[in-house]
Amino acid sequence: MSNTGPLDASSIEERPYGWVIVFVGTICLILGFGANISVSVLIMPLEQEFSWTRAEISFAYTMVTIGCGAGGILWGVLSDRIGARKIAFLGAFGLSIPIMTLSWQTELWAFYLHYLFIGGFGFACLFTPILALTSHWFDRRKGLALGIVTAGGAIGQGAVPYILRLMISNWDWRDAMLYLGVGYLVILIPLLFFLKPPPLFGDRQSALTSGTPLSDNNQWGVPHRISLSWVWCAGIFCCICMAVPIIHLVPLGTDLGLDPETATSVLVVLMFSGVPGRLFFGMLADRIGSLPSYAIASFGQTAVVFWFTQTQSLPMLYTFAVLFGFSYSGVMTCLIVCAREAAPLRMTGLAVALIVSAGWIGMGLGGYLAGYFYDATGNYVISYAFAAVAGAINLLVLIGLMKYRRRYAAGDVVKI
């Protein structure tokens, strides 16, 4: 028999300082996501300077996702044991220094290695531990809190590439990356001193004082080994879908005849549309549950993604960017809330890391394969159709999981 059951809400008490954690986390994700997606702005300069193919350049983003996925699991486990702040300080240096030293590289393998470090020792040290820490400060409003923090990712994915594009236009890509890395270090180091763990009470306080282990109870009432496996699988396919426009929307725009700044502005619109999207879906998850909210967000991005290739109108590109950005942004927020609710409190960091690792696998596959299909066909139609198919598979997995949860609650499946 399983000891899995609904989580006692007394395990968490919301405190005002939690909103300070939200602010710090938001800034960290602005910078972290912005660094990850810098590849999308470098595609054209690197293609012109080195004659590398778009698939070759896009693989640098795949290296980011490999680092984020593998590093996230390691740092997520350690954050459960030693806390988020120590790991976040490592992430500040792991993010800033490779960005700076990218400006001196001329070999493709060196770009890959730098982006691997940016993902594994930079972003992963900030993303997973800080999201896990944020979730521990909130219970009733965890969807809203995580929605605000993850909205930082949407802001960063829009603002940082646009700023970087302006810097490249005024200087060149090498100076731009150097200055960007210095700026990251100056901002992050003072900010991270504000991170601190939440007060202990409820189940966690009792476990520490009595020496008894924390339970396997979670808010879904389903064994976490089963539910997290379903969410992990869904995360791969939903992130394949979202990766294609995130990495290849700027090159698609330039192929349509837009200048680089205008093409980048479409990506900016997409990302900024994700700010209200993450807040909306975070609050929706608090009201109707994280899993149904995740399915709604996934449906939105799947329904829109292919249509980017079916227009040459700039207003229509902006329209699709708004619709896609609003929907896709909710996916990340709801994924984190799903991980938080489906897992016991004792393993929040690990659960978030595992689910996020699936997302990075999907992002890496989507970004690279979209570039591969472009190189093979000379256009992006197959690339964006591939994204839509991946989104449809994700929806089928989510429907299966929701049916399983209902059957489990009704006692129609064997409880382990």
C-alpha positions in Angstrom: 0.0 0.0 0.0 1.2 3.5 -0.8 1.4 6.2 1.9 0.8 8.7 -0.8 -2.1 11.1 0.0 -3.1 14.7 -0.1 -0.5 17.1 1.4 -1.3 18.8 4.7 -1.4 22.5 3.9 0.1 23.2 7.3 3.4 22.1 5.9 3.8 25.6 4.4 3.1 29.1 5.8 3.2 32.1 3.6 5.4 35.0 4.9 5.8 38.5 3.4 9.5 37.9 2.8 8.5 35.4 0.2 7.9 38.3 -2.2 11.5 39.4 -1.8 12.4 35.9 -3.0 10.0 36.3 -5.9 11.7 39.6 -6.9 15.2 38.1 -6.7 14.1 35.0 -8.6 12.5 37.2 -11.3 15.7 39.1 -12.0 17.8 35.9 -12.0 15.4 34.4 -14.6 15.5 37.5 -16.7 19.2 37.3 -17.0 19.4 33.5 -17.2 16.9 33.0 -20.0 18.3 36.0 -21.9 21.7 34.4 -21.9 20.4 31.1 -23.1 18.6 32.5 -26.0 21.5 34.8 -27.1 22.2 32.1 -29.8 19.1 33.2 -31.7 20.7 36.7 -32.2 24.1 35.3 -33.0 22.9 33.1 -35.8 23.2 35.7 -38.5 26.6 37.3 -37.4 28.2 33.9 -37.0 26.8 32.6 -40.3 28.3 35.7 -42.0 31.7 35.6 -40.3 32.4 31.8 -40.2 30.0 30.4 -42.9 28.7 27.9 -40.4 25.3 26.4 -41.2 22.2 27.3 -39.1 22.0 23.7 -37.8 25.6 24.0 -36.6 25.0 27.3 -34.9 21.7 26.1 -33.4 23.5 23.2 -31.9 25.0 25.7 -29.4 21.6 26.1 -28.0 21.3 22.3 -27.8 24.5 22.4 -25.7 22.8 24.9 -23.4 19.9 22.6 -22.9 22.1 19.6 -22.2 23.9 21.6 -19.6 20.6 22.9 -18.1 19.1 19.4 -18.0 22.1 17.5 -16.5 23.2 20.4 -14.3 19.6 21.1 -13.1 19.3 17.6 -11.6 22.6 17.9 -9.8 21.9 21.4 -8.4 18.3 20.5 -7.6 19.4 17.6 -5.4 22.0 19.8 -3.7 19.6 22.6 -3.1 17.4 20.2 -1.1 20.5 19.6 1.1 22.6 22.8 1.3 20.1 25.5 0.2 19.7 27.6 -2.9 21.9 30.6 -2.1 25.3 28.9 -2.2 24.4 27.2 -5.5 23.1 30.5 -6.9 26.4 32.3 -6.2 28.2 29.6 -8.3 25.6 30.2 -11.0 26.3 33.9 -11.1 30.0 33.2 -12.0 29.1 30.2 -14.2 26.8 32.4 -16.3 28.8 35.7 -16.5 32.3 34.4 -17.2 31.5 32.2 -20.2 29.4 35.0 -21.7 32.5 37.3 -21.5 35.0 34.8 -22.8 32.7 33.9 -25.8 34.0 37.2 -27.3 37.4 35.6 -27.9 36.3 32.4 -29.6 36.8 31.4 -33.2 36.2 27.7 -33.2 32.7 26.0 -33.3 33.6 23.5 -30.6 34.6 26.4 -28.3 31.2 27.9 -28.8 29.6 24.6 -27.9 31.7 24.3 -24.8 30.9 27.8 -23.6 27.2 27.3 -24.1 27.4 24.0 -22.3 28.9 25.9 -19.3 26.4 28.6 -19.5 23.6 26.0 -19.2 25.1 23.6 -16.7 27.1 25.8 -14.4 25.2 29.1 -14.9 21.6 28.9 -15.7 21.0 25.6 -14.0 22.4 26.9 -10.7 20.0 29.7 -10.8 16.8 28.2 -12.3 16.1 25.0 -10.4 17.2 25.9 -6.9 15.5 29.3 -7.0 12.2 28.0 -8.3 12.3 25.2 -5.6 13.1 27.8 -3.0 10.2 30.1 -4.2 7.7 27.2 -4.0 8.7 26.5 -0.4 7.7 30.1 0.6 4.2 29.7 -0.8 1.2 27.4 -0.6 -2.1 29.1 -1.4 -0.6 31.5 -3.9 2.3 29.3 -5.2 0.9 29.5 -8.8 0.9 33.3 -8.8 4.4 33.4 -7.1 5.9 31.0 -9.6 4.1 32.8 -12.4 5.8 36.0 -11.5 9.2 34.4 -11.3 8.9 32.5 -14.5 7.6 35.7 -16.2 11.1 36.9 -15.7 12.1 34.3 -18.2 9.7 35.8 -20.7 11.0 39.3 -20.1 14.6 38.1 -20.4 14.0 36.2 -23.6 12.5 39.3 -25.2 14.6 42.1 -23.6 18.1 40.6 -23.6 18.2 39.5 -27.3 16.9 42.9 -28.3 19.5 44.7 -26.2 22.1 42.4 -27.5 21.1 43.0 -31.1 21.4 46.8 -30.5 24.8 46.3 -29.0 25.9 44.2 -32.0 24.7 47.0 -34.3 26.6 49.6 -32.4 29.8 47.6 -31.8 30.1 44.0 -33.0 29.1 40.7 -31.5 32.4 40.2 -29.7 32.3 43.4 -27.7 28.6 43.0 -27.1 29.1 39.6 -25.4 31.9 40.9 -23.3 29.9 43.9 -22.0 26.9 41.7 -21.5 28.8 39.3 -19.3 30.3 42.1 -17.2 26.8 43.6 -16.7 25.5 40.2 -15.5 28.1 39.9 -12.8 27.5 43.4 -11.5 23.8 42.8 -11.2 23.7 39.2 -9.8 26.3 39.2 -7.0 24.7 41.8 -4.7 21.2 40.5 -5.5 21.8 36.9 -4.3 22.6 38.0 -0.7 18.9 38.5 -0.3 18.1 34.7 -0.8 17.3 32.8 2.4 15.4 29.6 3.3 11.8 29.8 4.6 11.0 29.3 8.2 10.5 25.7 9.4 7.2 24.6 10.7 4.6 21.9 10.3 5.8 18.6 8.9 9.3 19.8 8.1 9.8 21.2 11.6 8.5 18.0 13.2 10.7 15.9 11.1 13.8 17.9 12.0 13.1 17.9 15.7 12.0 14.3 16.1 14.4 12.7 13.6 11.5 11.1 11.6 11.6 11.2 7.8 9.2 13.4 5.9 6.3 11.6 4.3 5.7 10.8 0.6 2.4 12.7 0.7 1.7 15.1 -2.2 -1.1 17.3 -3.3 -2.1 15.0 -6.2 -2.7 12.0 -4.1 -0.9 9.8 -6.7 2.5 8.1 -6.3 5.0 10.6 -7.4 7.0 8.1 -9.4 4.0 7.6 -11.6 2.8 11.1 -12.0 6.2 12.7 -12.4 7.0 10.1 -15.2 3.9 11.2 -17.1 4.7 14.9 -16.7 8.3 14.3 -17.7 7.3 12.7 -20.9 4.8 15.5 -21.7 7.5 18.1 -21.0 9.7 16.8 -23.7 7.1 17.2 -26.5 5.7 20.5 -25.3 9.2 22.0 -25.3 10.0 20.7 -28.7 7.0 22.7 -29.9 8.0 25.9 -28.2 11.7 25.7 -29.1 11.2 26.1 -32.8 9.9 29.7 -32.9 12.0 30.7 -29.9 15.3 29.8 -31.7 14.2 30.3 -35.3 11.8 33.1 -35.4 14.5 35.8 -36.0 16.0 33.9 -38.9 12.5 33.2 -40.3 11.9 37.0 -40.2 15.1 37.8 -42.0 14.3 35.2 -44.6 11.1 37.0 -45.2 13.0 40.2 -45.9 12.8 41.9 -42.5 15.9 43.7 -41.2 17.6 42.1 -38.2 16.2 44.6 -35.7 12.6 44.2 -37.0 12.9 40.4 -37.1 14.2 40.5 -33.5 11.3 42.8 -32.5 8.8 39.9 -33.4 10.6 37.7 -30.9 10.5 40.5 -28.4 6.7 40.8 -28.8 6.4 37.0 -28.4 8.4 37.0 -25.2 6.7 40.1 -23.7 3.3 38.5 -24.4 4.5 35.8 -22.1 4.6 38.1 -19.1 0.8 38.4 -18.8 0.5 34.8 -19.9 2.6 33.5 -17.1 0.7 35.5 -14.5 -2.6 34.4 -16.0 -1.7 30.7 -16.1 -0.2 30.9 -12.6 -3.4 32.3 -11.2 -5.4 29.8 -13.2 -3.4 26.9 -11.8 -4.3 28.2 -8.3 -8.0 28.1 -9.2 -8.5 25.0 -11.4 -5.3 23.0 -10.8 -1.9 22.9 -12.4 -2.6 20.0 -14.8 -5.7 21.4 -16.5 -4.0 24.7 -16.8 -1.0 23.1 -18.4 -3.2 21.4 -20.9 -4.9 24.7 -21.9 -1.6 26.4 -22.3 -0.2 23.5 -24.4 -3.2 23.6 -26.7 -2.7 27.3 -27.3 0.9 27.0 -28.4 0.2 23.9 -30.5 -2.7 25.6 -32.4 -0.7 28.6 -33.3 2.9 27.5 -34.0 2.6 26.3 -37.7 1.0 29.6 -38.9 4.2 31.5 -38.5 5.3 30.0 -41.9 2.0 30.8 -43.6 2.3 34.6 -43.8 4.6 37.3 -45.0 2.7 40.1 -43.3 4.5 41.8 -40.4 1.2 42.6 -38.6 0.2 38.9 -38.8 3.6 37.8 -37.5 3.1 40.1 -34.5 -0.4 38.7 -34.0 0.9 35.1 -34.0 3.7 36.1 -31.7 1.2 37.5 -29.2 -1.0 34.4 -29.3 1.9 32.0 -29.1 3.8 34.0 -26.5 0.7 34.2 -24.2 0.1 30.4 -24.5 3.6 29.0 -24.4 4.6 31.0 -21.4 1.9 29.3 -19.3 3.5 25.9 -20.1 6.7 26.6 -18.1 4.8 28.0 -15.1 2.3 25.1 -15.0 5.1 22.6 -15.4 6.9 23.9 -12.3 3.6 23.9 -10.3 2.9 20.3 -11.5 6.3 19.2 -10.2 5.8 21.0 -6.9 2.3 19.5 -6.4 3.1 15.9 -7.6 6.1 15.4 -5.4 6.6 15.3 -1.6 8.0 18.4 0.0 11.2 16.6 0.9 12.2 16.3 -2.8 10.9 19.5 -4.3 14.3 20.5 -5.8 14.8 17.1 -7.4 11.3 17.0 -8.8 11.6 20.4 -10.3 15.0 19.5 -11.7 13.7 16.3 -13.3 10.7 18.0 -15.0 12.8 20.9 -16.1 15.4 18.4 -17.5 12.7 17.0 -19.8 11.9 20.5 -21.0 15.6 21.1 -21.8 15.7 17.9 -23.7 12.8 19.0 -25.8 14.2 22.5 -26.3 17.5 21.1 -27.5 15.8 18.6 -29.9 13.4 21.2 -31.2 16.0 23.9 -31.7 18.5 21.6 -33.5 16.0 19.6 -35.6 14.3 22.9 -36.8 17.7 24.0 -38.1 18.4 20.6 -39.6 15.0 20.6 -41.5 15.8 24.2 -42.7 19.2 23.1 -44.1 17.6 20.1 -45.8 14.6 21.9 -47.4 15.7 25.6 -47.6 12.7 26.8 -45.7 11.0 26.5 -42.3 7.7 24.8 -43.3 8.7 21.3 -42.2 10.4 22.7 -39.1 7.2 24.4 -37.8 5.0 21.5 -38.9 7.3 19.3 -36.8 6.7 21.6 -33.8 2.9 21.3 -34.2 3.1 17.5 -34.3 5.2 17.5 -31.1 2.6 19.7 -29.4 -0.2 17.3 -30.4 1.7 14.4 -28.9 2.1 16.4 -25.7 -1.6 17.0 -25.5 -2.3 13.2 -25.8 0.0 12.5 -22.9 -1.7 15.1 -20.8 -5.1 13.7 -21.5 -3.9 10.2 -20.6 -2.5 11.5 -17.3 -5.7 13.3 -16.4 -7.7 10.2 -17.0 -5.3 8.1 -14.9 -5.6 10.6 -12.0 -9.4 10.3 -12.1 -9.2 6.5 -12.2 -6.7 6.4 -9.4 -8.8 8.7 -7.2 -11.9 6.5 -7.9 -9.9 3.3 -7.0 -10.1 1.9 -10.5 -6.3 1.2 -10.6 -4.1 -0.8 -8.2 -2.6 1.5 -5.6 1.0 0.9 -5.0 
